Amino acid sequence: MPPSRSRANACNFIRSFPGETFLSVVFCLFIQREQGSEGPCSLPKLAFASNRKPNWHTGNEDAYALSGAVCRTPCTQPGYTEFLSLPMRKRIEFWLVAAVAHALGWMPRGLARLLAGVLVGGVYPLLLRLRRVGLRNLELAYPQLSMAERERILRGVFRHLGWQLVEFCRMRRYTPENTRNWIGVEGMEHYLAARARGKGVLIVTGHLGAWELSSFYHSLMGYPMGMVIRRLDNRMLDEFVNDIRCLHGNRVLHKDDFARGLLTAMRAGDTVGILMDTNMTPPQGEFVEFFGRPACTASGLARVALKTGAAVLPGFMLWEKAERRYMLHFGEELQFTRGGDAQADVLAATQLCTSAIESWIRRYPDQWLWIHRRWKTRPTGEAGLYT
């Protein structure tokens, strides 16, 4: 077979085989397809953290109940009968993911991260569409950079995705004791002060750093979280992934229930983390500046904060190269202004949140998901930015 045809077949396999995700089995452990989105994936949109601090050692499910902000049923392991009812393709997909998770989960952490880096480096040349989107985004955000510098940043993005995969696969083994030397927290006083006000806390976050590890680490610290996610098309795989997320009390709230759960969580003084760095469409999104260009951005956080008086602050789990460990950063509380024009207040608050996200991305550019078409939706009359 000619080399060009072999390359094309490999690209088609990676793009099409699992259906839910990019890079076949590898990233579908923590990257989910967003129905109706042109981006390569969608990830948990919201995360609920209880204002109560349970004893996570007990394993008592009742201890982790979040008032009105939990899924109706607990995370469960897939059943054998349900497994047999799946199409063969989905069964193969499930077992491939389970095999990857088991292998990476029980390898020494250093070896697993090394292998993930090799795997990502090997498939990087095949991911033509994702690379094209990533390089275009970097051109829009950093026009002064050379092509080589953009390629370096983009390779770093895939490397960090591979490392996050490893951490996800190893979560069954993690405890507060064995993560203490390689995960730290900075700015916890900002979060605790906001939480103490009792009006709820909204965490501005995004697809930067290790977002899956961030929510999981909250549960290890004694603050189990609920995550609003889109279901995977493969129900067995969806339950498998959620079972890992829920090991220490984290709970899953699916997208169709999030509005009621969000308001209930604020009334209960709980914490909600919102990933607001993805492309939206009106009326759910408003245009604000992001890297100097209008970007349609979710405005729900701003509306809820202005309505309820909840505290708002940024939070990200990032890899600190110099320290060779992850750090969960909480920034200072963002101050929203309230004037006579409600819509203007929403726009100003959404801009403030987006500017906070941009400032963190500029500090860690190789850890943000540049492969998402963040500027896809354009203002009326403006030409598209992607071909």
N, C-alpha and C positions, 0 to 999 in steps of 0.2 A: 504493500500500500504506500502511495507517495507520502512523504513527510507532511505535506500541507494538509492532506486528507486526515491523517492520523491526528494532527493537532486540532483540526476542526471537530473531529469526533470526540476527542477528549474534552474540548470546551463545551460541546453540546451535552455531554454526559454530566459534567459538573453543574451546568446551568439547569438541567431538566430533571435529574433523577429523583431527588427527594420531594420536589414540589414546594415544600414550605420554606426552604432556605437556600442560601448560596453555599458553595463549596461542599456539595453533597452532604455527607453525614456530619462532617466535622463541626460546623457552627450551628446546626439546628438544635444543639443542646441549649443554646441561649439566645439565638436570633430567630425571630418568627416572622413569617410573611404577613404584611399588612394588607388586608383585602382592600382593593381599590387604590393602593399606593403604587407609585412608580419606583419607590426606593427598593433596595435589595432586601429589606427586612423591616420588621417592626419589633419593638421591644417593650417591656413593661412600661405603661404610660404613667401610672400612679403607684404610690406605695403608702400604705397606712401603718402608722406606728401607734401602738396603744399608749395612753398616758399612764397606764398601770404597769408596774414592773414585776412580772411574775418570776417564779423560780424555774428557770428553764431546765434545771436538772430533773424535775419531776416527770416530765413527759405527759403531764395531765393536760389534755386538750382544752378542758374548761378554763384552765389558767390563762390561756392565750386568746380567749374570746374577745373580740373587739366590738364594742357596742354598735350594732347596726352596720358594721363595715367589714363583715367577713363573708366568705362564700357560704352557701347554704349547706354544703357537704364538705367533710374533711378531705384532705388529700389522701388518696388510696392507691395501693399497688394495683396494677392491671390484673384482671382475672383471666384464667385460662380459656373459659368459654368465649369471652369477648375477644380474646386474641385470635381464636380460630375463626371468628366471624369476619375478621378483617380481610381485605383483598391481599393476595400474595405479595404484591409490591409493598404494601404498608407493613406487612409482617417482616419482610426482609429489611426494610428501613429501620424498624424498631430494633431488630436484633443487631444490626450494624451499629446503631447508636449505643445500645447497651454494651456491646463489645468494646467500643472505643472508650466509653465511660469507665468500664471496669479496668481496662488495661492502663489507662492514664491515671486512674484513681489509686491504683496500688503500686505504681512505680514510685521510686524515690522522686521527690519533687523536682530536684535539679535535673534529673534525667528526663522526666516528663516534659519539662519546659524546653529542654534542648531538642527533644524529638518534635515537639510542636513547632518550634522555630524552623526546623529542617523541613517539616511537612509544608508549612506555610510558604517557605522560600521556594519549594519545589512547584507548587501550584500557582504561585504569583504570576508567572509569565502567561498562564492560560486564562486568567481572569480579565479578559480584554475589556469587557464592558464596564466592569467595576473600576478597573484602573483608569479608563477613559473618563468616567464620572469623577473619580477622585482627583485626577490631574486638572480637570476643568475647574472643579471647586477651588483647588489650591491656586489656580491662575486667577480666579475671581477675587479670592481673599488676599493673596500675596503676589500681586503682579510684578513686584520687584525681584522675586526669586528666579533663579535659573531653573531649567528643566531638571538638572541633576539634583538640585536642592529639593524640588518638589517630589521627585522620585524617592529620595531618601526619607522624606516625611511619610510618604505613602507606604513604603515598605515597613516603616515603624508601626503604622496603623495595623497592618496585618500581623506583625509580630506580637503586638499587644493583644489582639484578638485571640491569637493562638495561646498566649499565656493565660488569658481569661478562661479559655476552654479548659486548660489544665486545672485551674483553681476550682472551676465548677465541678469537674469530675472528682476532685479530691474532697469536696465539701463533707461527705459522709465521715471523714476522718478528723475534721477540725473541731477543736475545743478552745475555750479561752486560754488554756495553758499552752497548747502547742502552736498557737498563732501569735502569742505575745511578742516573740522576737522579730516577727516580720510584718506585723500590722500595727500601726499606731494611730492615734487620734489627735488632731490639732483643732483647737477652737471649740472644744466641747462646752466650754462655759457659755458660748453664744447660744448654743442649742438649749442648754438647761435653763438659761435665763428666759428665753422665748417660751419655753414649755411651761415655766412657772407662772406665767401670766394667766394661764387657764383658758385662753380663747382659741386654742388650736395653733398649730405651726404648719406652715407651708414651706417645704424645702424645694428650692429651685435647683434642678439638676438636669443632666443630659447624658447622652451617649459618649461620655468622656471618661477615660480610665477604666476601672473595673466595676461597672454598675451592678452586675449580679453579685459580686463579692460584697459590695457595699450593703445591700439589703440583707444578705446572709449574716454579715458581721454584726449588724444591729441586733439580731436575735441572740448571737453569742454574748453580746454585752448586756443582755437582759431586757432588751426592748424589741420583742417580736413585731414584725411588720406584716401588713397585708399588701399584696401587689395586684394592681389592676392590669390584666393582660388580655391579649387576644388569644383565643384557643388555637392550637395547632390543628391542621386538617386531620392529622393522624391522632385519634383520640388516645390510643395506647401510649404514644410518644408524649402527648400532652400530660398524661397522668404520671408518666415516668419522670419527666422534668420537674413537674410540680411537687412530686414526692421529695425530691432533693431540696427544693427551695423551702419546703415546709418542715424540715428535720427538727428544728428547734423552736417551733411555734409560729413561724411565718405563715400567713394565710393568703389564699388566692381569692380575689374578687374579679369576676369577669367583666369585660367592658360594658355589657348591657346593664350592669347594676351600679356603675361607678358614681353617677350623679347623686343618687339618694345616699349612697354610702359616704360620699365626700361631705355632704352637708351634715350628716349624722356624726361623722368624725369630728368636725369642727365644733359642733354643739357639745360633744363629749370632751373637748380639750385635747384631742389626739393630734398626731402628726401625719401629714401627707406629703410625700415627695413626688414632685411632678417633673417628668422628662418633657421639657418644652423646647427642644432643639430640632424638631422635625418639621418638614414642610406641611402646611395646612392649606385649606381652601375656605373662602368665605362661605357662610357667616361664622364658622367656628374660629377662623383666624383673622387677625388684623395685620396690616403691613407696618413693620417697624424696621429700623436700620440694623443690619447684621453684617459686619465687616464692610460697612460703607455702602451696602446695597439693600433695597427694600426686600424683606423676606416675610412671607405670610406666616404668622406665628400664633400659636394657641393663646387665647386671651382668657381662658377659664380661670386660671390661677388669680389673675388680677381682679376679675369680677368677684370671685369668692372672698378674696382678702379684703376688698373694699366694702363688701357687704357685711362680713362677719367681724372684721377687726382682727383677724388672725395675724400672727407674726409671720414674716417672710424672710428667709435667709438662704444663701446658697450652700450646697453640700456636694462634695465629690470624693470618690475613692481613687487616688492617683498613685502611680508607680514613681517613687523617688529614686532616681538612678544613683545619686551620690550615696544614699543611705542603704540602697538595695533592699527596700521594703515598700509595702503599700502604706499610704497615709490617708485616713479619712479626715478630710478638711471640712470644717464648718466656718463659713464666713460671717461677718457681722450682719445684723439685721438690716434689711433694706427698708427705707422709709418712704412710704407712698403718701402722696399729697391728695387732698380732697378739696376740690373747688366747686364751682356752681355747675360745671358741665360734666355729667357722668361719663359720657363717651370719651371726652378728653382725658379724664382721670384714668380710664381703662387703658387708653393708648400710652399714656405716660408711664403707668405701672408696668405694662408689658414691655415697653422699651427699657425700663430700668432692669427688669429681669433678664432680658436678652443681652443687654450690655454686660451684665455680671457674668453670664455664660461665656460671652466672647472674651472677656478678660482672662478667664481660666483657660480657655482654649489657646489663647496666645501664649500662655505660660507653658502649656504642654501640647504643642500642635500635633505631635505624632501619636497622641492618644485619643483624638477625636475621630468620629466616624465620617470621614470625608467622602466615603463612597455612597452616601445618601444625597439625592438631588434636592438639596436644601432650598435652592432658589427656583424650583420648578414653577410654582404659581407666580404669575407676574401681574402687576397692576394692569387695569384695562388699557388696551392700546399699546402696551409695551411688548416687544418681540421676546420670544423665548431665549433662554440662555444655554440650552442644551440642544444638541443635534441628534 
